Amino acid sequence: MFNRPEELLRKIRLGENSSFELKTVRFREEQIIDPEQDKLANELASMANAKGCVLVLGVDDETREIIGIPLERLDAVERYVYEICDDSITPPVFFESFRMELPDSTGASKIVLKIDVPRSLFVHESPGGYFHRKGSSVRKMSPEVLARLFQQRSQARLIRFEEQPVPHSSIDNLHTELRNRYITRSNERPDVVLLKRSLLVEEESGNLVASVAGILSCCEHPENFLPSAFIQAVRYRGTRQDSNYQMDAKKICGPLDRQIRDTMIFLKKNQTIGAIKQPHRIEQPQFSERAVFEAVVNAVAHRDYSIHGSKIRFFMFNDRLEIYSPGALPNTLTVDSIHFRQSTRNELVTSLLSETPMAESIGDIGRSFYMEKRGDGVPIIMDESERLSGKKPTYELIDDSELLLTIYSAETR
């Protein structure tokens, strides 16, 4: 919006409104003193809580004079905005920044920073509380307005979160080789097929952007758009979760099938292999690779990607493996019925995984694709693990917001 200097100048002359805000940036030595951190946080949160907004830093909001930002301080101003959006607003606000040159009243070129804040799927809280915009002013939301906004935003997410548009993305963020796995059987243009498959979404403006599922399945670095979409894998020495006993750790990123593959590689690298004689020597691993594969697939396929700041955690110990997956159980599933019933949170993600050929490096898991959608996953986890260790795995729902699966280790000698 207003990406050409002449368009932005015309808008500045007209002044502020509910979707357009101007701010002067002032310094005291190296420190930014205006706009104040908390006040700017309230402004940015109000923009995301509304229908989106453009903020221009470096323009006087009263006189509409182009003041500008010194070139040598531009990085600091941009970082200031990033830190406010990440640290002072919950959940963080996503935005896009543009550096532009505009002429002041004398014709001299000045640098301004244009911040585009899109309408959010969430309701954002800033240091002063919950704010929205009324005209060009920021107002604290009344309990009635706040309740209505929470209801509206939660209903929007009922249009399956995985099919929601990802701000500031495009078809270019869907890697050609990765997206071709899901469109090669069609003679239509790639963008048409990707739209039909909900890997792309058409916004009200007509722009095509990637969906959450598109980013998760076809983007080389989903974590750039969805910061929590990765697996944190750690191998501990002993039985305690203690960084002093950490033997190996890896942040496992990439499209979902690559996350599954790399987690299995991490397992093979770090699990203990023992042996038994019956009567010949037979290798015995700590964990059933088939069971762990099903557990990791379930974690990436069924986790709640709308929960900000929660990642999948894959913790290995001498006596057990713990897999934490963000989100409560979908629909009416319970930890007691999970062995017998099937329910899916992310229908599109599971469909895509069922079309994704298995990587050879995973080994012989007994299937050709990452998912088969028959509901066999949990029974395989339970039966294979109990057969190896003599202990049945356990599921536990923590604070109704995170599912913990514990798989017990076989005794290796």
C-alpha positions in Angstrom: 0.0 0.0 0.0 1.4 3.4 -1.0 4.5 1.8 -2.3 5.3 4.6 -4.8 6.7 7.9 -3.4 4.1 10.0 -5.2 1.3 7.9 -3.8 2.7 8.2 -0.3 3.2 11.9 -0.6 -0.5 12.4 -1.6 -1.6 10.3 1.3 0.6 12.3 3.7 -0.9 15.6 2.5 -4.4 14.3 3.3 -3.3 13.4 6.9 -4.0 10.6 9.3 -7.1 8.4 9.4 -8.1 5.0 10.8 -5.6 3.2 8.4 -2.8 5.8 8.2 -0.5 7.1 10.9 2.4 9.6 11.0 5.2 9.8 13.6 8.2 12.0 14.1 11.4 10.2 15.3 13.5 12.0 17.8 16.8 11.1 19.4 18.7 12.0 22.5 22.3 11.2 21.6 22.1 7.6 20.5 18.7 6.8 22.1 15.3 7.0 20.5 13.1 9.1 22.8 10.1 9.6 20.6 7.9 7.8 19.9 8.1 6.2 23.3 8.3 2.4 23.4 5.1 1.7 25.2 3.1 4.2 23.3 4.3 2.9 20.0 3.5 -0.6 21.1 -0.1 0.4 21.8 -0.2 2.0 18.4 1.1 -1.0 16.6 -1.2 -3.4 18.5 -4.2 -1.2 17.7 -3.4 -1.4 14.0 -3.2 -5.2 14.0 -6.4 -5.4 16.1 -8.2 -3.2 13.4 -8.2 -3.8 9.7 -4.5 -3.1 9.3 -2.6 0.3 9.0 0.3 2.1 7.4 2.7 3.8 9.8 5.2 6.3 8.4 8.1 7.2 10.7 9.9 10.5 9.9 6.8 12.7 9.3 5.3 15.3 11.7 1.7 14.2 12.3 0.5 17.8 12.9 2.3 19.8 10.1 2.7 16.8 7.8 6.2 18.1 7.2 8.7 15.4 6.0 11.3 15.5 8.8 13.1 12.3 7.8 15.4 9.9 9.6 19.2 10.2 9.4 20.6 7.4 7.2 23.1 6.3 9.9 20.2 5.8 12.4 17.8 4.0 10.1 18.9 0.5 11.2 18.4 1.5 14.8 14.9 2.8 14.1 13.9 -0.4 12.2 15.3 -2.6 15.0 13.4 -0.5 17.6 10.1 -1.4 15.8 11.1 -5.1 15.5 11.9 -5.3 19.2 8.6 -3.6 20.2 6.6 -5.9 18.0 8.4 -9.0 19.4 8.9 -8.1 23.0 6.1 -5.6 24.0 3.1 -7.1 22.2 1.4 -10.4 22.9 1.2 -12.3 20.6 3.9 -10.5 18.5 2.7 -8.3 15.6 4.0 -9.1 12.1 4.8 -6.2 9.8 6.7 -5.3 6.7 9.0 -2.3 6.5 10.0 -0.2 3.5 12.7 2.5 3.3 11.7 5.4 1.0 13.0 8.8 0.0 10.6 11.7 -0.1 11.2 15.4 -0.8 10.6 17.9 2.1 9.1 21.4 1.6 12.4 22.7 0.2 12.8 19.8 -2.3 15.6 18.1 -0.3 15.4 14.3 -0.2 14.7 12.8 3.2 14.5 9.1 4.3 11.3 7.8 5.9 10.4 4.3 7.2 7.0 3.0 6.1 5.6 0.2 8.3 2.8 -1.9 6.9 0.8 -3.7 9.6 -1.8 -6.2 8.2 -5.0 -7.1 9.8 -4.2 -9.9 12.2 -5.8 -13.3 12.9 -5.3 -12.7 16.6 -6.2 -10.1 19.3 -3.0 -8.3 20.5 -2.3 -7.0 24.0 0.2 -4.2 24.5 1.6 -2.6 27.7 -1.5 -0.5 28.2 -4.0 -3.3 27.5 -6.1 -4.0 24.4 -6.4 -1.1 22.0 -8.2 -0.4 18.6 -8.3 2.5 16.3 -11.2 5.0 16.0 -10.5 7.4 13.2 -6.9 8.5 13.7 -6.8 8.0 17.4 -6.0 4.9 19.6 -8.7 3.9 22.1 -8.7 1.3 24.8 -11.3 -1.4 24.0 -14.3 -1.7 26.3 -15.1 -5.2 27.6 -18.0 -5.5 25.1 -15.8 -4.5 22.1 -13.0 -6.8 23.2 -15.3 -9.8 23.7 -16.7 -9.2 20.2 -13.3 -9.0 18.7 -12.1 -12.2 20.4 -15.2 -13.9 19.0 -14.7 -12.6 15.5 -11.0 -13.5 15.3 -11.6 -17.0 16.8 -14.4 -17.6 14.2 -12.0 -16.5 11.5 -9.6 -19.2 12.6 -12.4 -21.8 12.3 -11.8 -21.4 8.6 -9.0 -23.9 9.3 -5.9 -22.1 10.4 -3.8 -24.1 7.9 -5.7 -22.5 5.0 -5.2 -18.9 6.3 -3.1 -16.5 4.3 0.4 -15.8 5.5 1.2 -12.1 5.5 4.0 -10.9 3.2 4.4 -14.2 1.4 3.9 -15.0 -2.2 4.1 -17.9 -4.7 7.9 -17.2 -4.9 8.2 -18.5 -1.3 6.9 -21.9 -2.4 10.0 -23.7 -3.7 9.4 -25.0 -7.2 10.7 -28.5 -6.5 8.7 -28.8 -3.3 5.4 -27.5 -4.7 5.7 -29.6 -7.8 5.2 -32.7 -5.7 1.6 -31.7 -5.4 0.8 -30.3 -8.9 2.6 -32.4 -11.4 -0.5 -34.4 -12.4 -2.3 -31.3 -13.7 -2.0 -29.5 -17.0 -3.2 -26.2 -15.5 -1.0 -23.3 -14.6 0.9 -23.8 -11.3 -0.8 -20.9 -9.6 -4.3 -22.2 -10.5 -3.6 -25.7 -9.1 -2.0 -24.2 -5.9 -5.1 -22.1 -5.4 -7.3 -25.1 -5.8 -5.2 -27.0 -3.4 -5.3 -24.1 -0.9 -1.5 -23.8 -0.9 -2.1 -20.3 -2.2 -4.9 -17.9 -1.1 -6.3 -14.9 -3.0 -6.6 -11.9 -0.7 -9.3 -9.3 -1.0 -6.9 -7.1 -2.9 -6.4 -9.8 -5.5 -2.8 -10.6 -4.4 -1.9 -14.3 -4.2 -0.2 -15.2 -1.0 0.9 -18.6 0.5 -1.3 -20.4 3.0 0.0 -21.7 6.3 -0.1 -25.3 4.8 1.7 -24.0 1.7 4.5 -22.5 3.8 4.7 -25.6 6.0 4.9 -28.0 3.1 6.6 -26.1 0.3 8.8 -23.4 1.8 12.5 -24.0 2.4 12.4 -22.0 5.7 8.8 -22.1 7.2 10.2 -20.7 10.5 10.8 -17.3 8.7 7.0 -16.9 8.5 5.9 -19.2 11.3 8.6 -18.8 13.9 7.5 -21.8 16.0 7.3 -24.2 13.1 10.3 -26.3 14.0 11.4 -29.2 16.2 13.8 -28.7 19.1 15.7 -32.0 19.6 17.9 -32.6 22.6 19.8 -35.7 23.8 20.4 -35.7 27.6 22.9 -37.9 29.5 21.0 -39.6 32.3 17.3 -39.1 33.1 17.1 -35.4 34.0 16.2 -32.4 31.8 19.3 -30.4 32.7 21.4 -28.3 30.2 24.5 -29.4 32.1 23.8 -33.0 31.0 23.1 -32.1 27.3 25.0 -34.3 24.9 23.5 -33.2 21.6 21.0 -30.6 20.4 19.6 -29.5 17.1 17.0 -27.0 15.9 15.3 -29.0 13.1 13.8 -26.7 10.5 12.5 -26.9 6.9 9.4 -28.3 5.3 7.5 -30.8 7.4 8.7 -33.9 5.6 12.3 -32.8 6.1 11.7 -32.1 9.8 10.4 -35.7 10.2 13.5 -37.1 8.3 16.0 -35.0 10.3 14.4 -36.0 13.6 14.7 -39.7 12.7 18.4 -39.1 11.8 18.8 -37.4 15.2 17.2 -40.4 16.9 19.5 -42.9 15.1 22.6 -40.8 15.9 21.8 -40.6 19.6 20.0 -43.7 20.7 22.0 -46.5 22.3 22.2 -49.9 20.5 22.6 -52.9 22.7 22.5 -56.6 21.9 20.8 -59.8 23.1 21.7 -63.5 22.2 18.8 -65.7 21.0 21.1 -67.8 20.4 22.9 -65.4 17.9 23.7 -61.8 18.7 20.7 -59.5 17.8 21.0 -55.8 18.0 18.5 -54.1 20.3 17.9 -50.3 20.0 16.6 -48.1 22.8 13.4 -47.3 20.8 11.4 -48.7 18.0 12.2 -46.6 15.0 8.8 -47.4 13.5 7.0 -46.2 16.7 9.1 -43.1 16.9 8.5 -42.3 13.2 4.7 -42.5 13.7 5.0 -40.3 16.8 6.9 -37.6 15.0 4.6 -37.7 12.0 1.6 -37.3 14.4 3.3 -34.4 16.1 4.0 -32.4 13.0 0.7 -33.3 11.3 -1.7 -32.7 14.3 0.0 -29.9 16.4 -1.7 -26.6 16.7 0.2 -24.1 14.5 -1.9 -21.2 15.7 -0.2 -21.3 19.1 2.6 -18.7 19.1 5.8 -19.5 20.8 5.3 -23.2 21.2 7.4 -25.6 19.3 7.6 -29.4 19.1 10.1 -30.7 21.6 11.9 -34.0 21.1 13.8 -35.0 24.3 15.9 -38.2 24.6 17.0 -39.6 27.9 18.7 -42.8 29.0 15.3 -44.3 30.1 12.7 -42.6 27.9 11.9 -40.4 24.9 9.5 -37.4 25.4 7.7 -35.7 22.6 5.8 -32.4 23.4 3.3 -31.3 20.8 1.6 -27.9 21.0 -2.2 -27.9 21.3 -5.0 -29.7 23.0 -6.4 -32.9 21.5 -8.7 -32.1 18.6 -12.5 -32.4 18.8 -13.6 -34.9 21.4 -10.5 -37.0 21.6 -9.1 -37.7 25.1 -5.9 -39.3 26.3 -7.9 -42.4 27.2 -9.6 -42.7 23.8 -6.6 -41.7 21.6 -5.7 -45.4 21.1 -9.1 -46.3 19.7 -10.3 -43.2 17.8 -9.1 -40.9 15.1 -9.4 -37.1 14.7 -7.5 -34.6 12.6 -6.8 -31.0 13.3 -5.0 -30.2 10.0 -6.8 -32.0 7.2 -4.8 -30.3 4.5 -1.4 -31.0 6.1 -2.2 -34.6 6.6 -3.4 -34.9 2.9 -0.2 -33.4 1.7 1.9 -35.7 3.9 0.0 -38.7 2.5 1.2 -37.6 -1.0 4.8 -37.0 0.0 7.2 -39.9 -0.8 9.3 -41.2 2.0 13.0 -40.2 2.1 15.3 -43.2 1.8 17.4 -42.1 4.7 14.6 -42.7 7.1 15.0 -46.5 6.7 12.5 -49.3 6.4 9.4 -48.0 8.2 7.0 -50.1 6.2 5.4 -47.4 4.0 5.9 -45.4 0.9 4.4 -42.1 2.0 4.7 -40.2 5.3 1.0 -40.7 6.2 -1.5 -43.4 5.2 -4.5 -41.8 7.1 -5.8 -45.2 8.3 -5.6 -44.4 12.0 -2.9 -46.9 12.6 -0.3 -44.5 14.0 -1.2 -44.6 17.7 -1.7 -48.4 17.9 1.7 -48.8 16.2 3.3 -46.5 18.7 1.8 -48.3 21.6 2.3 -51.9 20.4 5.8 -51.6 18.9 7.2 -49.7 22.0 5.6 -52.1 24.5 7.0 -55.1 22.6 10.5 -53.6 22.8 10.6 -52.1 26.3 7.9 -54.0 28.1 6.3 -50.7 29.1 3.3 -49.1 27.4 3.8 -45.5 26.3 1.8 -42.8 28.0 0.0 -39.7 26.8 -0.5 -36.7 29.1 -2.4 -33.4 28.4 -0.6 -30.5 30.1 -2.7 -27.5 31.0 -5.1 -28.4 28.2 -2.6 -26.9 25.7 0.3 -29.4 25.1 0.3 -33.1 24.5 3.2 -35.1 26.0 4.0 -38.6 24.7 6.5 -40.6 26.7 8.0 -43.7 25.1 10.1 -45.9 27.5 13.5 -47.2 26.6 14.4 -50.9 26.2 17.1 -52.1 28.5 20.2 -52.2 26.4 23.3 -54.2 27.3 
